């Protein structure tokens, strides 16, 4: 009989062992230390499982649309399932898919082992419930249990705050001059943006770059769904006042009390649906993932109702414009799907152009749809709304879009967000290295690389945090003479460093384009989403692993 220890944590775990055979599996940077332990982590096998179950999981998620249809969660000919984070399979927000891959790897590694007890340390009850469903007769010992990140109470409080702020925005709109904003622009082409988050000081969007011509327009929102960017009503007033009227059509100026009221009604309906699912069981590959899915549903109810609210303002803004083409990023996600549906229902003569922004991979399930799920034209009761055409950054992204049912996929003549690379002449100085964090991986990446930094004392490591990430983890980094946290422009760093360390950050791809050596850091128990794994030279790479 054997014992299996599964540990998720940020600090090393010192395990007292006995005569019993002990297998260990770690999720995160914290190591399991002890005598005679058998480590069953395998990053390459985890990557393989991630790919092997992808399509089945995507199909299974799509099947949950039936719950929304049965409950009549349909608005304007669209199932609200397609606006949910559940439908989006937001792997950067939820642990569902990653936990599934880990559990399946553990099952694979232990298929010939007679297990007596599982010792789960630092896991939440969703993971515990899932693994217990595979091993119902095995004793489960849990300690240092993590609380579930999402609760109905916290989401309701956040939603209440958003609705109150939306009402205040309506009041502010009435107090501002030019209540009825008219579109007087000459161009009929618009680019959807979030103001000011994605804009440079010269009022050009960093994502579209020169693709947006001088005479083209921006369709912008400040409040959005309160998740893209968070601004107070006072801040909204300041932004709205200084936004130039020419070439900028501010959606939020069209927000009315009726939109807030409709959003509130749908909030009630969505939470009624959530209550009806309280005893529902969800199983994938005989694994009970109910607790995971219910977490995603709670977050989804917030997303859906906010998008319903703001969609009313979008409808009115588009109606007043002379729009004939709308270009928008994030069309693969809830916000972009709402835009796809709103425009298609208003005027099918308006060309909806999806703009590829970022590096995609065959493992990043956020961008995957089930076979037959995508549809450009309404109705969207059983089909996900997508643009009329898509502009892809490269062949890999193009292939992924075509695989997922997108039509009229074209290649961008230039990847405008990477224009800054044109002026870089890398010197690849070995005494300098760059640690480039993504939006969500900063803490784990730094903790994984700290031993390497301490070991290579003759090399200076520049740590460049993602500009929109939560940077509180930086306060816990110990003072190390050769580790420097920098806020320099990325182009200055790429010009000098001789190596780049990433998990999934697009800086790794950009470094590869420049010929700079890139080390792909793999963290035990964490899926590697990086596009680098789709290039031959990185396949099967063990990575710089903890």
Order of alpha helices (4+ residues) and beta strands (2+ residues): beta-beta-beta-beta-beta-alpha-alpha-alpha-beta-beta-alpha-alpha-beta-alpha-beta-alpha-beta-beta-alpha-beta-alpha-beta-beta-alpha-beta-alpha-beta-beta-beta-beta-alpha-beta-beta-alpha-beta-beta-alpha-beta-alpha-beta
